Amino acid sequence: MMKFIEYLKLLNRKHVKLKSQNGIALLMAIMIVALVSIISVNMLTQRQLQIYRTSNLYFRAQAYQFSLGIERWGMSVLSQDFEEGKKSNKGNNAQYDSNQDIWNTALVNFDVEEATITAVIFDLQGRLNLNNLLVKGKVDVKWVESYKRLLKALDLPSSLAFTLVDWMDNNEQPTGSDGAEDIYYIALDEPYRAANQPLTHVSELLLIKGYTPAVIDTLKPYVFAAEEVTAVNVNISSIPVLQAVIPGITESQADSIISEIEISPFTSIADFMKNPDLKNKPIDMSQIGISSYYFSVNSYVTIDKTQVNLQSIINRDKLGNVSVQSRQESLWYEKSIVQDTTE
């Protein structure tokens, strides 16, 4: 009897041990399934991210090529405008440009295949060229004075003209008490030196003493930078810029001139000078003109969720030759685009 009882106890211990082993095996199986699931999800996530990145790169490359196509469109429009100007004999063998010309145009939400395109062409020479302040390495006093008048019209300090001159000239003598040469910039927490050359881009102003982001936002619509000296095209100018190049003109007089231009642009400087608001104004004739040689072509291309904005600065010389001066994927010069609702 005792042997039988011991036998039953032995069987019970084996059964309990077997149940324990089955539980461990089940737990291991669950852990393996969970681990495989985590690895699978991670692999799928990485795969989706790779597909997303590849798609973005593909769409971006496509959008950039569309932007280059817009650039070519802008150059073609500028060439066409020049040829039409020659045929109509604008200004007695001298081209004149105004916002009534065909280059002052825009494409708004234009669909091409899978891309949606918005683009605009606009003139830059209605602005004051900051590099005019330094001509052949020497400070041009008349342009410095014009720039100071622009600053005054915009309620900005005249000292900005001095720091800009010091940034571009090649000497180490600060202009006045507000100037800034290497000794100022080297003493900054993150030191650097003055460029001692003309601006390569207007964004360079961010490096110059006194040119805060707020100042630049105020100044940006009225200035640009070109390698050569450029006159201001009065047909496309603004009130502050006219006040800059025409000493003594009031805001109301400048506004009156612009209103006249909107109806009928000037075809020659002689016609412009006949305006009664310009009587007895000491205008330097080298600072004003009726032609433009620098234009901006801005493109906004969207494919799927990818957008590329490209700004191409186009030079059209006196012979009508058109070339790209620079291109960048940031829109420093901007113009609002109005949807044409006419049918």
BAFI-511247 format. One record per residue (C-alpha): residue in three letters; chain; z, y, x. Coordinates in steps of 0.05 Angstrom, whole numbers, plus 5000, padded with zeros to 4 digits. Each point is the difference from the previous one (the first is absolute). Last residue first. Layout:
+------+-------+------+------+------+
| rest | kette |   c3 |   c2 |   c1 |
+------+-------+------+------+------+
|  ALA |     A |    Z |    Y |    X |
...
+------+-------+------+------+------+
This chain:
+------+-------+------+------+------+
| rest | kette |   c3 |   c2 |   c1 |
+------+-------+------+------+------+
|  GLU |     A | 3623 | 6720 | 4765 |
|  THR |     A | 5051 | 5049 | 5025 |
|  THR |     A | 5069 | 4974 | 5015 |
|  ASP |     A | 4997 | 5009 | 5075 |
|  GLN |     A | 5067 | 4975 | 5027 |
|  VAL |     A | 5030 | 5051 | 5047 |
|  ILE |     A | 5017 | 4980 | 5071 |
|  SER |     A | 5052 | 5042 | 5036 |
|  LYS |     A | 4984 | 5017 | 5072 |
|  GLU |     A | 5033 | 4973 | 5062 |
|  TYR |     A | 5000 | 5010 | 5075 |
|  TRP |     A | 5051 | 4954 | 5034 |
|  LEU |     A | 4977 | 4938 | 4963 |
|  SER |     A | 5021 | 4941 | 5042 |
|  GLU |     A | 4956 | 4942 | 5021 |
|  GLN |     A | 4963 | 5039 | 5053 |
|  ARG |     A | 4930 | 5021 | 5018 |
|  SER |     A | 4974 | 5049 | 5051 |
|  GLN |     A | 4942 | 5044 | 5018 |
|  VAL |     A | 4948 | 4962 | 4960 |
|  SER |     A | 4930 | 5029 | 5008 |
|  VAL |     A | 4948 | 5038 | 4960 |
|  ASN |     A | 4942 | 5038 | 5031 |
|  GLY |     A | 4979 | 5057 | 4955 |
|  LEU |     A | 4975 | 5046 | 5055 |
|  LYS |     A | 5060 | 5046 | 4995 |
|  ASP |     A | 5048 | 4940 | 5007 |
|  ARG |     A | 5028 | 4955 | 4947 |
|  ASN |     A | 5067 | 4973 | 5023 |
|  ILE |     A | 5035 | 4947 | 4958 |
|  ILE |     A | 5074 | 4985 | 5000 |
|  SER |     A | 5011 | 4932 | 4968 |
|  GLN |     A | 5064 | 4986 | 4961 |
|  LEU |     A | 5011 | 4928 | 4978 |
|  ASN |     A | 5047 | 4973 | 4947 |
|  VAL |     A | 5004 | 4924 | 4994 |
|  GLN |     A | 5032 | 4967 | 4939 |
|  THR |     A | 5017 | 4927 | 4989 |
|  LYS |     A | 5026 | 4975 | 4933 |
|  ASP |     A | 4933 | 4970 | 4978 |
|  ILE |     A | 4950 | 5043 | 5038 |
|  THR |     A | 5014 | 5075 | 5001 |
|  VAL |     A | 4960 | 5051 | 5040 |
|  TYR |     A | 5021 | 5073 | 5007 |
|  SER |     A | 4950 | 5040 | 5041 |
|  ASN |     A | 5006 | 5070 | 5029 |
|  VAL |     A | 4940 | 5034 | 5032 |
|  SER |     A | 5020 | 5063 | 5037 |
|  PHE |     A | 4952 | 5055 | 5021 |
|  TYR |     A | 4988 | 5043 | 5061 |
|  TYR |     A | 4938 | 5042 | 5012 |
|  SER |     A | 5007 | 5053 | 4946 |
|  SER |     A | 4958 | 5062 | 4990 |
|  ILE |     A | 5016 | 5068 | 4969 |
|  GLY |     A | 5036 | 5032 | 5058 |
|  ILE |     A | 5062 | 5037 | 5021 |
|  GLN |     A | 5039 | 5006 | 5066 |
|  SER |     A | 4943 | 5027 | 5043 |
|  MET |     A | 4993 | 5059 | 4953 |
|  ASP |     A | 5069 | 5028 | 5019 |
|  ILE |     A | 5019 | 5037 | 4936 |
|  PRO |     A | 5033 | 5068 | 5005 |
|  LYS |     A | 5002 | 5012 | 4923 |
|  ASN |     A | 4972 | 5068 | 4983 |
|  LYS |     A | 4967 | 4973 | 4936 |
|  LEU |     A | 5012 | 4926 | 4991 |
|  ASP |     A | 5021 | 5004 | 4927 |
|  PRO |     A | 4934 | 5035 | 4985 |
|  ASN |     A | 4960 | 4936 | 5017 |
|  LYS |     A | 4941 | 5022 | 5043 |
|  MET |     A | 5027 | 4959 | 5059 |
|  PHE |     A | 4986 | 4936 | 4963 |
|  ASP |     A | 4927 | 5018 | 4989 |
|  ALA |     A | 4993 | 5013 | 5075 |
|  ILE |     A | 5035 | 4934 | 5015 |
|  SER |     A | 4943 | 4965 | 4963 |
|  THR |     A | 4989 | 4955 | 4940 |
|  PHE |     A | 5067 | 5018 | 4968 |
|  PRO |     A | 5021 | 4953 | 4945 |
|  SER |     A | 4986 | 5017 | 4926 |
|  ILE |     A | 5049 | 4986 | 4944 |
|  GLU |     A | 5054 | 4965 | 5040 |
|  ILE |     A | 4988 | 5051 | 5056 |
|  GLU |     A | 5018 | 5058 | 4954 |
|  SER |     A | 5066 | 4967 | 4983 |
|  ILE |     A | 5013 | 4990 | 5074 |
|  ILE |     A | 4988 | 5074 | 5013 |
|  SER |     A | 5047 | 5021 | 4944 |
|  ASP |     A | 5055 | 4953 | 5027 |
|  ALA |     A | 4993 | 5032 | 5068 |
|  GLN |     A | 5007 | 5069 | 4969 |
|  SER |     A | 5061 | 4977 | 4960 |
|  GLU |     A | 5033 | 4971 | 5063 |
|  THR |     A | 4989 | 5064 | 5038 |
|  ILE |     A | 4951 | 5010 | 5057 |
|  GLY |     A | 5029 | 5037 | 5059 |
|  PRO |     A | 4969 | 4959 | 5056 |
|  ILE |     A | 4946 | 4952 | 4976 |
|  VAL |     A | 5005 | 4934 | 5038 |
|  ALA |     A | 5070 | 4980 | 4979 |
|  GLN |     A | 4998 | 5031 | 4930 |
|  LEU |     A | 4937 | 4959 | 4988 |
|  VAL |     A | 5038 | 4939 | 5023 |
|  PRO |     A | 5058 | 5014 | 4952 |
|  ILE |     A | 4953 | 5011 | 4940 |
|  SER |     A | 4958 | 4938 | 5012 |
|  SER |     A | 4934 | 4989 | 5034 |
|  ILE |     A | 4938 | 4964 | 4978 |
|  ASN |     A | 4949 | 5057 | 4998 |
|  VAL |     A | 5037 | 5037 | 5056 |
|  ASN |     A | 4983 | 4945 | 5050 |
|  VAL |     A | 5051 | 5013 | 5054 |
|  ALA |     A | 4969 | 5002 | 5070 |
|  THR |     A | 5005 | 4940 | 5046 |
|  VAL |     A | 5017 | 4995 | 5073 |
|  GLU |     A | 4985 | 4930 | 5025 |
|  GLU |     A | 5046 | 4940 | 5004 |
|  ALA |     A | 5020 | 5001 | 4927 |
|  ALA |     A | 5069 | 5003 | 4969 |
|  PHE |     A | 5017 | 5016 | 4928 |
|  VAL |     A | 5040 | 5052 | 4962 |
|  TYR |     A | 5011 | 5026 | 4929 |
|  PRO |     A | 5021 | 4939 | 4959 |
|  LYS |     A | 5050 | 4977 | 5055 |
|  LEU |     A | 5041 | 5063 | 5007 |
|  THR |     A | 5051 | 4989 | 4945 |
|  ASP |     A | 5006 | 4925 | 5014 |
|  ILE |     A | 5005 | 5017 | 5074 |
|  VAL |     A | 5059 | 5047 | 4989 |
|  ALA |     A | 5036 | 4948 | 4958 |
|  PRO |     A | 4988 | 4946 | 5053 |
|  THR |     A | 5029 | 5047 | 5053 |
|  TYR |     A | 4956 | 5038 | 5047 |
|  GLY |     A | 5051 | 5044 | 5035 |
|  LYS |     A | 4990 | 4971 | 5070 |
|  ILE |     A | 4937 | 4958 | 5005 |
|  LEU |     A | 4998 | 4924 | 4994 |
|  LEU |     A | 4984 | 4999 | 4926 |
|  LEU |     A | 4942 | 5047 | 5015 |
|  GLU |     A | 4964 | 4940 | 5030 |
|  SER |     A | 4983 | 4980 | 4928 |
|  VAL |     A | 4944 | 5053 | 5006 |
|  HIS |     A | 4961 | 4955 | 5047 |
|  THR |     A | 4975 | 5005 | 5071 |
|  LEU |     A | 5033 | 5068 | 5007 |
|  PRO |     A | 4976 | 5041 | 5058 |
|  GLN |     A | 5031 | 4988 | 5069 |
|  ASN |     A | 5066 | 5011 | 5036 |
|  ALA |     A | 5029 | 4940 | 4961 |
|  ALA |     A | 5073 | 5022 | 5007 |
|  ARG |     A | 5045 | 4949 | 5033 |
|  TYR |     A | 5046 | 4946 | 4972 |
|  PRO |     A | 5075 | 4989 | 4992 |
|  GLU |     A | 5035 | 4958 | 4947 |
|  ASP |     A | 5067 | 5036 | 4996 |
|  LEU |     A | 4963 | 5065 | 5014 |
|  ALA |     A | 5008 | 5036 | 5067 |
|  ILE |     A | 4930 | 4980 | 5023 |
|  TYR |     A | 4970 | 5035 | 4939 |
|  TYR |     A | 5032 | 5068 | 5016 |
|  ILE |     A | 4985 | 5000 | 5075 |
|  ASP |     A | 4929 | 4977 | 4985 |
|  GLU |     A | 4983 | 5064 | 4963 |
|  ALA |     A | 5027 | 5033 | 4937 |
|  GLY |     A | 4990 | 5071 | 4975 |
|  ASP |     A | 5049 | 5037 | 4956 |
|  SER |     A | 5021 | 5052 | 5052 |
|  GLY |     A | 4929 | 5020 | 5014 |
|  THR |     A | 4946 | 4950 | 5019 |
|  PRO |     A | 5034 | 4951 | 5046 |
|  GLN |     A | 4972 | 4999 | 5072 |
|  GLU |     A | 4984 | 4929 | 5024 |
|  ASN |     A | 4925 | 5008 | 5002 |
|  ASN |     A | 4945 | 4954 | 4973 |
|  ASP |     A | 4995 | 5028 | 4929 |
|  MET |     A | 5002 | 4952 | 4940 |
|  TRP |     A | 5074 | 4991 | 4985 |
|  ASP |     A | 5015 | 5072 | 5020 |
|  VAL |     A | 4948 | 5025 | 4950 |
|  LEU |     A | 5031 | 4958 | 4945 |
|  THR |     A | 5070 | 5024 | 5017 |
|  PHE |     A | 4977 | 5072 | 4996 |
|  ALA |     A | 4963 | 4993 | 4934 |
|  LEU |     A | 5061 | 4966 | 4969 |
|  SER |     A | 5041 | 5061 | 5019 |
|  SER |     A | 4964 | 5036 | 4943 |
|  PRO |     A | 5049 | 4968 | 4951 |
|  LEU |     A | 4970 | 4970 | 4935 |
|  ASP |     A | 4994 | 5037 | 4935 |
|  LEU |     A | 4930 | 4971 | 4987 |
|  ALA |     A | 4966 | 5068 | 5005 |
|  LYS |     A | 5042 | 5015 | 5062 |
|  LEU |     A | 4977 | 4935 | 5033 |
|  LEU |     A | 4928 | 5018 | 4985 |
|  ARG |     A | 5010 | 5069 | 5030 |
|  LYS |     A | 5029 | 4968 | 5062 |
|  TYR |     A | 4939 | 4955 | 5004 |
|  SER |     A | 4954 | 5060 | 4997 |
|  GLU |     A | 5040 | 5034 | 5056 |
|  VAL |     A | 4994 | 4938 | 5043 |
|  TRP |     A | 4925 | 4999 | 4984 |
|  LYS |     A | 4992 | 5072 | 5024 |
|  VAL |     A | 5042 | 4986 | 5062 |
|  ASP |     A | 4958 | 4942 | 5026 |
|  VAL |     A | 5045 | 4965 | 5050 |
|  LYS |     A | 4961 | 4973 | 5059 |
|  GLY |     A | 4983 | 4928 | 5016 |
|  LYS |     A | 4928 | 5006 | 4979 |
|  VAL |     A | 5021 | 5030 | 4933 |
|  LEU |     A | 5072 | 4988 | 4977 |
|  LEU |     A | 5020 | 5025 | 4932 |
|  ASN |     A | 4935 | 4972 | 4972 |
|  ASN |     A | 5032 | 4931 | 5007 |
|  LEU |     A | 5037 | 5013 | 4935 |
|  ASN |     A | 4935 | 5002 | 4960 |
|  LEU |     A | 5015 | 5041 | 4938 |
|  ARG |     A | 4976 | 4968 | 4935 |
|  GLY |     A | 4937 | 5011 | 4959 |
|  GLN |     A | 4969 | 4960 | 5055 |
|  LEU |     A | 5027 | 4934 | 4976 |
|  ASP |     A | 4950 | 4986 | 4944 |
|  PHE |     A | 5008 | 4944 | 4951 |
|  ILE |     A | 4972 | 4931 | 4985 |
|  VAL |     A | 5037 | 4954 | 4951 |
|  ALA |     A | 5006 | 4925 | 4989 |
|  THR |     A | 5029 | 4952 | 4949 |
|  ILE |     A | 4980 | 4927 | 5004 |
|  THR |     A | 5020 | 4938 | 4960 |
|  ALA |     A | 4980 | 4937 | 5036 |
|  GLU |     A | 4982 | 4931 | 4971 |
|  GLU |     A | 4925 | 5014 | 4997 |
|  VAL |     A | 4994 | 5076 | 5004 |
|  ASP |     A | 5041 | 5037 | 4947 |
|  PHE |     A | 5004 | 5076 | 5004 |
|  ASN |     A | 5069 | 5025 | 4982 |
|  VAL |     A | 4980 | 5072 | 5015 |
|  LEU |     A | 4943 | 5018 | 5047 |
|  ALA |     A | 5003 | 5072 | 5022 |
|  THR |     A | 4957 | 5061 | 5015 |
|  ASN |     A | 5000 | 5064 | 5039 |
|  TRP |     A | 4942 | 4975 | 5044 |
|  ILE |     A | 4951 | 5022 | 4946 |
|  ASP |     A | 5014 | 5074 | 5013 |
|  GLN |     A | 5037 | 5043 | 4949 |
|  ASN |     A | 5063 | 4998 | 5042 |
|  SER |     A | 4964 | 5044 | 5050 |
|  ASP |     A | 4958 | 4994 | 5062 |
|  TYR |     A | 4950 | 5048 | 5030 |
|  GLN |     A | 4944 | 4980 | 5045 |
|  ALA |     A | 4965 | 5055 | 5040 |
|  ASN |     A | 4924 | 5004 | 4998 |
|  ASN |     A | 5003 | 5060 | 4954 |
|  GLY |     A | 5066 | 4985 | 4964 |
|  LYS |     A | 4977 | 4934 | 4971 |
|  ASN |     A | 4926 | 4984 | 5009 |
|  SER |     A | 4997 | 4957 | 4937 |
|  LYS |     A | 4968 | 4945 | 5039 |
|  LYS |     A | 5049 | 5006 | 5057 |
|  GLY |     A | 5059 | 4996 | 4953 |
|  GLU |     A | 4972 | 4937 | 4969 |
|  GLU |     A | 4995 | 4969 | 5069 |
|  PHE |     A | 5072 | 5019 | 5016 |
|  ASP |     A | 5025 | 4973 | 4933 |
|  GLN |     A | 4964 | 4934 | 5012 |
|  SER |     A | 5033 | 4994 | 5069 |
|  LEU |     A | 5069 | 5013 | 4969 |
|  VAL |     A | 4987 | 4948 | 4946 |
|  SER |     A | 4978 | 4949 | 5051 |
|  MET |     A | 5062 | 5012 | 5043 |
|  GLY |     A | 5044 | 4990 | 4939 |
|  TRP |     A | 4964 | 4935 | 4981 |
|  ARG |     A | 5009 | 4975 | 5071 |
|  GLU |     A | 5075 | 5014 | 4995 |
|  ILE |     A | 5001 | 4964 | 4933 |
|  GLY |     A | 4969 | 4939 | 5034 |
|  LEU |     A | 5054 | 5004 | 5053 |
|  SER |     A | 5051 | 4998 | 4943 |
|  PHE |     A | 4965 | 4938 | 4971 |
|  GLN |     A | 5008 | 4968 | 5068 |
|  TYR |     A | 5074 | 5018 | 5000 |
|  ALA |     A | 5009 | 4969 | 4930 |
|  GLN |     A | 4968 | 4934 | 5023 |
|  ALA |     A | 5046 | 4996 | 5061 |
|  ARG |     A | 5059 | 5016 | 4956 |
|  PHE |     A | 4980 | 4947 | 4950 |
|  TYR |     A | 4995 | 4947 | 5054 |
|  LEU |     A | 5065 | 5020 | 5034 |
|  ASN |     A | 5035 | 5001 | 4933 |
|  SER |     A | 4971 | 4932 | 4981 |
|  THR |     A | 5022 | 4971 | 5067 |
|  ARG |     A | 5070 | 5027 | 4990 |
|  TYR |     A | 5004 | 4972 | 4929 |
|  ILE |     A | 4973 | 4932 | 5022 |
|  GLN |     A | 5050 | 4998 | 5057 |
|  LEU |     A | 5056 | 5019 | 4952 |
|  GLN |     A | 4979 | 4946 | 4952 |
|  ARG |     A | 5001 | 4948 | 5055 |
|  GLN |     A | 5068 | 5023 | 5024 |
|  THR |     A | 5026 | 4993 | 4929 |
|  LEU |     A | 4968 | 4931 | 4993 |
|  MET |     A | 5031 | 4977 | 5065 |
|  ASN |     A | 5068 | 5027 | 4980 |
|  VAL |     A | 4996 | 4966 | 4932 |
|  SER |     A | 4981 | 4934 | 5033 |
|  ILE |     A | 5056 | 5005 | 5051 |
|  ILE |     A | 5051 | 5015 | 4946 |
|  SER |     A | 4974 | 4943 | 4956 |
|  VAL |     A | 5002 | 4951 | 5059 |
|  LEU |     A | 5072 | 5020 | 5014 |
|  ALA |     A | 5019 | 4991 | 4926 |
|  VAL |     A | 4967 | 4932 | 4998 |
|  ILE |     A | 5035 | 4979 | 5063 |
|  MET |     A | 5068 | 5024 | 4974 |
|  ILE |     A | 4990 | 4962 | 4934 |
|  ALA |     A | 4982 | 4937 | 5039 |
|  MET |     A | 5061 | 5008 | 5044 |
|  LEU |     A | 5045 | 5007 | 4938 |
|  LEU |     A | 4969 | 4938 | 4969 |
|  ALA |     A | 5011 | 4960 | 5065 |
|  ILE |     A | 5073 | 5023 | 5003 |
|  GLY |     A | 5011 | 4980 | 4928 |
|  ASN |     A | 4969 | 4931 | 5011 |
|  GLN |     A | 5045 | 4989 | 5060 |
|  SER |     A | 5062 | 5016 | 4959 |
|  LYS |     A | 4977 | 4953 | 4944 |
|  LEU |     A | 4991 | 4944 | 5052 |
|  LYS |     A | 5069 | 5013 | 5029 |
|  VAL |     A | 5031 | 4997 | 4930 |
|  HIS |     A | 4964 | 4934 | 4986 |
|  LYS |     A | 5021 | 4970 | 5067 |
|  ARG |     A | 5073 | 5019 | 4986 |
|  ASN |     A | 4995 | 4969 | 4930 |
|  LEU |     A | 4972 | 4935 | 5029 |
|  LEU |     A | 5056 | 4995 | 5050 |
|  LYS |     A | 5052 | 5012 | 4945 |
|  LEU |     A | 4969 | 4944 | 4959 |
|  TYR |     A | 5003 | 4952 | 5059 |
|  GLU |     A | 5074 | 5018 | 5012 |
|  ILE |     A | 5014 | 4982 | 4927 |
|  PHE |     A | 4964 | 4934 | 5007 |
|  LYS |     A | 5038 | 4983 | 5063 |
|  MET |     A | 5066 | 5014 | 4965 |
|  MET |     A | 4981 | 4953 | 4944 |
+------+-------+------+------+------+
